[in-house]
């Protein structure tokens, strides 16, 4: 007696996902975790607050070159319905189409992982 009948070889959970291909003018937000500041409880402790980095946006060098911006440039972007103005940090570990944001830091939306980012450009001074 069989409790589960075979449906053949077409099992959806074994299919590889499509290759990541962001739409023109959009990026996908990915979280960057920090030893100090990403945990909401420890970030409130006075000794830890001195070690928490300032909020920033991270891009791969190729993405920064394409936008014509350098390390430290002030960028504006929209994520999770919130407009942000953050300094740029170049990160070679990021792939094309990805924007890194530090998780848990002040001024960064609480839930942004995997969301679409648009309006990424150098901020007007």
C-alpha positions in Angstrom: 0.0 0.0 0.0 1.3 3.5 -0.9 0.4 6.6 1.0 1.8 9.0 -1.6 1.6 8.4 -5.3 4.4 9.6 -7.5 3.5 12.6 -9.8 6.5 12.0 -12.1 9.7 14.0 -12.3 8.1 17.4 -12.4 8.7 18.6 -8.8 8.6 22.4 -8.6 10.9 22.6 -5.6 13.7 21.1 -7.6 13.6 23.7 -10.4 16.4 26.3 -10.4 15.2 29.9 -10.1 15.6 32.3 -13.0 18.8 34.3 -13.2 18.7 37.6 -11.3 18.1 40.4 -13.8 16.9 43.7 -12.3 14.8 46.0 -14.4 16.5 49.0 -15.8 16.6 51.8 -13.2 15.8 49.5 -10.2 17.9 47.7 -7.7 17.3 45.1 -5.1 18.0 45.9 -1.4 20.1 43.5 0.6 20.9 43.8 4.3 24.4 44.4 5.6 24.8 43.3 9.2 27.3 44.9 11.7 28.6 43.6 14.9 27.6 46.8 16.6 24.3 48.4 15.7 22.4 45.7 13.8 20.9 44.3 17.0 18.1 46.5 18.2 18.7 45.8 21.9 22.5 46.2 22.1 22.4 49.3 19.9 20.8 51.2 22.7 23.6 50.5 25.2 25.9 53.5 25.7 29.2 51.6 25.2 28.0 50.1 21.9 26.6 53.3 20.5 30.2 54.7 20.2 31.0 51.8 17.8 27.8 51.9 15.7 28.7 53.1 12.1 26.8 55.9 10.4 24.1 54.9 8.0 25.3 54.4 4.4 24.4 52.9 1.0 26.7 50.3 -0.5 27.2 49.7 -4.3 29.6 47.6 -6.3 32.3 49.5 -8.0 30.8 48.8 -11.5 27.5 50.2 -10.4 29.1 53.3 -8.9 31.1 53.9 -12.1 27.9 53.5 -14.2 26.2 56.1 -12.0 29.3 58.3 -12.1 29.8 58.6 -8.4 32.7 58.0 -6.1 33.1 56.7 -2.5 31.6 59.2 0.0 29.2 60.8 -2.5 25.8 61.6 -1.1 23.2 59.5 -2.9 19.4 59.7 -2.8 17.2 56.7 -3.2 13.7 55.3 -2.4 13.2 52.1 -0.6 10.1 50.7 1.3 8.3 54.0 0.5 10.9 56.1 2.2 13.3 58.6 0.6 16.9 58.3 1.9 20.0 60.4 1.5 23.1 58.5 2.4 26.8 58.5 1.7 28.2 55.9 -0.6 30.5 53.0 0.4 32.0 50.9 -2.5 31.7 47.2 -1.8 33.3 44.8 -4.3 31.3 41.8 -2.8 28.0 43.2 -4.1 26.7 42.1 -7.5 25.2 44.2 -10.2 21.7 45.3 -9.4 22.1 45.1 -5.7 22.1 47.9 -3.1 23.5 47.2 0.4 21.9 48.9 3.4 23.0 48.5 7.0 20.4 46.6 9.0 19.2 48.2 12.2 20.8 51.6 11.9 18.9 54.8 12.5 17.3 56.2 9.4 17.1 52.9 7.6 13.7 51.2 7.2 13.3 48.2 9.5 12.0 45.9 6.8 13.7 46.4 3.4 15.4 43.1 2.5 14.6 42.0 -1.1 12.5 45.1 -1.8 13.0 47.2 -4.9 15.1 50.4 -4.8 14.5 53.2 -7.3 15.5 56.8 -7.8 19.2 56.0 -7.0 21.2 59.0 -8.0 23.7 61.5 -6.7 21.8 63.9 -4.3 21.7 67.6 -5.2 23.9 69.5 -2.8 
